[in-house]
Amino acid sequence: MDTNDPFAPNYPAPTAMRPLLGLTVLVIEDSRFACEALRLLCLRSGARIRRADTLRAARRHLQVYRPSVAIIDVGLPDGNGSDLIRELAPSNQRPDVILGLSGDADSEAIVMDAGADGYLGKPIVSLAEFQDKILSHLPKDRHPTGPRPVPKEVVEPDPIAYRDDMAHVADVMEGANDTRTLDYIAQFLGGVARSADDSELMQATALLAAKRARGDSAASEAATVAGLVQRRLSDKIAI
């Protein structure tokens, strides 16, 4: 729970239908689409959610509150989320559960080496998987009593959140020529496109990331990605 919050009320014990009741989840994620999915998962599970979209904002939050669960994206605008995991893991203010988050399967080993308890791969839509991932790292006395039905529900984030992510990338790409920005765009859009099952954008960002990984010029791939982003912003329905 938010043990550093002097105004935190006493929450009821978790139930079979709301097994995360009483927990506070801090989501450190810059994608609004991914955050919307996590918000819905927390809502269905009974947990409260707080959000930070940068490492700086997360550290400010953690100076005041101690969340029960921290879900930390690897690729953030101001650094790598694994660095924050490495700071939190040995801390005496450590959340009960630390989960790494990424759309890149290769990141699982990185976050586990940094000290995370577990890993969530994007897209995050399964209510059962989300609940089980958190409960599996909590002591038994924090679990609901009695049998718990396995929910089959999946969440569907609002497409408006996807458009918000496209607008964010469009702003970042405007006049951006440095390689660090291109790397961030490839990582960010890759995760967003995977979460939204946008195969065209996923393929384009993969080509951009591959060129950047080889150290080759990626001007053509960046222009293609920029065009796809603008097309999605001009569509009435983003997905």
LINPEWO-V313218 format. One line per field, one symbol per residue. ss: DSSP state (a for helix, b for strand, c for the rest). phi: phi as a letter, one per 40 degrees, with the letter a starting at -180 (. if undefined). burial: # if it has 16 or more other C-alpha atoms within 10 Angstrom, else .. Layout:
ss: ???
phi: ???
burial: ???
This chain:
ss: cccccccccccccccccccccccbbbbbcccaaaaaaaaaaaaaaccbbbbbccaaaaaaaaaaccccbbbbbcbbccbbaaaaaaaaacccccccbbbbbbccccaaaaaaaacccbbbbccccbaaaaaaaaaccccaaacccccccccccbccccaaaaaaaaaaaaaaacccccaaaaaaaaaaaaaaaaaaccaaaaaaaaaaaaaaaaccccaaaaaaaaaaaaaaaaccccc
phi: .cccccbcccccccbccbcbdgcbbcbbacccccccccccccdccgccbbbbbacccccccccbbbccbbbbcccbdbicccccdcccdcccbcccbbbcbacbdccdcccccchccabbcccbbcccccccccccbbcdcbcccgcbcccbcbcbccdccccccccccdccccgcbcccccccccccccccccccfcccccccccccccccccgccbccccccccccccccccccbcb
burial: ##..........####.#########################.######.#####..#..##..#############...##.###.##....##########...##.###.##################.###.#....###..........#.#..###########..#........###############....##.######.##.....#..##.###.##..##....#.
